[in-house]
Amino acid sequence: MELCRVALECERRAAEFRELAESSSRSDRIYFLELEQHWLHLACVYYQANVAVHAHGCMAIDESSDDSNSSGHSVH
């Protein structure tokens, strides 16, 4: 859940830079739009990390109920 909160904060920061870009001169606008894109990219990274963590958690639960050792061979 913490990763989603960070991603949302990144999106909030991106929106701030979008607003700055809309009220800036052309040269500053480009700079602020680039910053917006960086924050959006970072948000995507956090969302993807969150998905990976949850997928890994589900795999760990599935593996714990499996009768195989770490090599995938049956322990019976």
N, C-alpha and C positions, 0 to 999 in steps of 0.2 A: 504494500500500500504506500510505503514511503516513496518508492520510485515514481508512482503516479502523481504524488504531490509535487515532487520536484519537476516532473514533466509539465504539470499545470503551471507551475511558477515560471518555467521557461517560456511557455506560451503567453503568459501575462507580460513578461519582459518583451517578447517579440511584438506584442500589440502596442506597447509603449513606444517602441522604435518606429512602428508603422505610423503612429500618430505624429511623432516628431517629423517623420519624412514628409507627411502631408502638409506640414506648415513650415517647411524649410526651403531654402534656396536650392537650385538644381544640384550644385556640388555637394551640399550637405545631404540632400535627399538621397542621392546614390549611396552615400556612406551609411545613412540610417537604414536604408532598405537592405544593404548587405548585412548589417548587424541583425536586422529582423530575421533574415534567412539563417544566420548562424544560430540564433536562439531557437528557431523552428527545427533546425537540424538536431540540435541538442535535445529538444523535447522528443523527437523521434527516437533518438538513441535510448533515452530513459524508458520510453514506452516499449521498445524492443527488449531492453534488459528485463523489464517487468514480465513480459511474456516468457522470456527464457527462464527466469527464476521460477515462475509458476509451472512451466512445462517440466523443468527439472524436478520440482517438488512432486509432481504427479508421477514422474518416472520413478522417483525414490519410493513412493508408496507402492507402486506396482511391483517393483523389484523386491521389496521386503516380503511380499506375499508369494513370491516365486520360489520354487524348489531348486533353483540353480545357484551355483557359486558365481564369482565375478567373471569367470571365463565363459559362462553360459552353459556349462555342463551340469547335469543333474547331480545332486549330492546324495542321492539314494543308491 
